[in-house]
Amino acid sequence: MKRIVLAAALLCGFGAQADVEVQAAPSTEVAATPSPVVAKFAQLGIAVKEVRSNPIAGLVTLITDKGVLYGSPDGQYLIQGTLLDIDSRENLTENALSDVRKAGVSEFEDSMIVYKAENEKHQITVFTDITCGYCRKLHRELQDYLNAGITVRYMAFPRGGLRGKGYEDLRNVWCAKDNHKALTEAKAGNDVAKVEGCNAPVAEHYQLGQSFGISGTPAIILEDGTMIPGYQPADSLAQILDEHAKKS
């Protein structure tokens, strides 16, 4: 009973979960180096993809389908939170997530809906829903981003989870013959036409977003893996992208 209560509490802490989930295959690091923490966390419904070393003795860094977590090597203890290096002022949790985000979005490049800037300077990956107000605002201003040299690459993130009309509408948008037009019309509030035999990877997009720590839309992933939760106007975003490019 205690285990059940703990699992429920942890899952609530990570945000509401959909009843349907797509399990990601564990990374080669986990498979090649079996760790008790993998099995222990699996009992809580947490899939550990990778176990990394940690600067704090007695802890390991865990790349999971619920984001970056920390735990003891035997899996007995779990820590959820942000790890900071006081001397360097580095956010070690964000650094780990940035690497995960860059690798994750690269795996789904072929299933994005992309609006390419003619004079491209930067690319952003936006986890989007078709019903949220700021997602619609960002899309209405799409030409501003393109004019600023920012290519916009969309991935799907149904805010209501993997069931219901919002999820089905996103799947049908992604499966539409002209999905660029379908996305624009859906974000304008028009009905979404059903596509028979649709097999769009919306569930996979959603799970990936959850592993990044996304809980709302729009969520903007920059080229270096930094995440900006929420809407940013094109001029402000262009400045942010330029600053990040100088640091890389």
Disulfide bonds with the S-S distance in Angstrom:
Cys132-Cys135 2.04
Cys175-Cys198 2.08
